[in-house]
């Protein structure tokens, strides 16, 4: 009960912060829309080719964009953590009785919301351009991607509180970004690649989320791939939240 | 209720070491402290002396390697959550949310301490008035001046009416007027019953604000008492600049040293610095001797002992130089 209340209080504070910086809201929306407008046309000639169903390029591409959005919405958390270490905010909150889990979840909830709202908009915008929405699947897809956002958000926060330096955090996150996103097949399905690349992809937790997302977008819900996607992403989110909470709990010099 | 356990803060044998690039650094080597409820207790020392480390242990931010610490009668190591409910903390960095308004900061703080909506609103209004934040409370904290932000941060620290308030270098970077204001507000809190423990490296702050203080250096408490008690251990100095040509300084010094009311004399830049254990009788004795000898006096001043003299005596260095790496190397 206290945990819920404190999480609500802390995520409300975060949302207010976001709303006061409309540039972030604007950029969060414009990037995926630019992908739709500028990148999707490149793919149209691939329709019907390997990895792409006939006339359904967006059916493959929209889940990928949503995964990118989830990654982007979550990965900013570490920067905020370091900013708040430097201004003493985290220290102040750690001396209050606030639950350390709530301190992590406050940011996670905000990031999930800042993913979900533009995600729904992107899905709606994609519809007239030929995205075939299977509503049950798309609903579950957004939930799955919200879990991915939570994993990224808590993971980034944990990295921030561990590294404590903007420079180190930026190096680690940009270093992770390419392999994590490329090897999950967000832009082009990994099935297009050679066997070894698909093999490497299996070591990437995000791969399972994106594979499951493509099936959900196609309206197939009750498959092993979907279950595996949910399983891996949920485990990653829980692990990241535990790691970040441990960071808040531990003493910092 | 905390009074029954013998004080607001009780620390015995506190030790803490950090691993650093140059090996293990002993930040605290057995600190003992006792703070009586209802006092302003100062913790004076140079940078790196262990003040902040002690405060961080008392506020549950850091775990001691060994030793006991009780705050408001509660064991900090065993019951950190209970300690957090009873204390307030204003860190060196402050910790106000820069992207929120002052009022939002206060409301969130109150709610996190489990106060309900009505209590929080009421208390926030009270503190906004008490700390003169009325004109600012609806503004984003990023736009506050240093002194304004510090007042808000003190308000955050006392939002839930803590039994003990800890402040780490509360006036660092404040201009004299804001400093004086904050002192007055802290005295007001003390008078209303809050125990206050603060660190400082300013001599005048420790001297004027603390009811009692501990001087810490290299992780050890080197002196403890009221400011007056500590200073009275050392002699005052009468500083005399004779009129040029009326006396030879060396022989004058020898003459003055014969006086039983004079401790020691040394010559410093054309002036005589004469130690007098009792300033009132000592000053009179010195003036009498000068008059008897027909020495013309250009300037007389009396320098009371300061906490720096206490620090100098206990550590062999001046607090003004201590903690400054260049000065440490030179010494």
Interface residues (C-beta under 8 A of the other chain):
Chain A: X2 X5 X6 X9 X10 X13 X16 X17 X20 X21 X86 X87 X88 X89 X90 X91 X92 X93 X94 X95 X96 X97 X98 X251 X252 X253
Chain B: X18 X56 X59 X60 X61 X62 X63 X81 X84 X85 X87 X88 X89 X91 X92 X93 X94 X95 X96 X97 X98 X99 X100 X104 X108 X109 X111 X112 X113 X114 X140 X153 X156
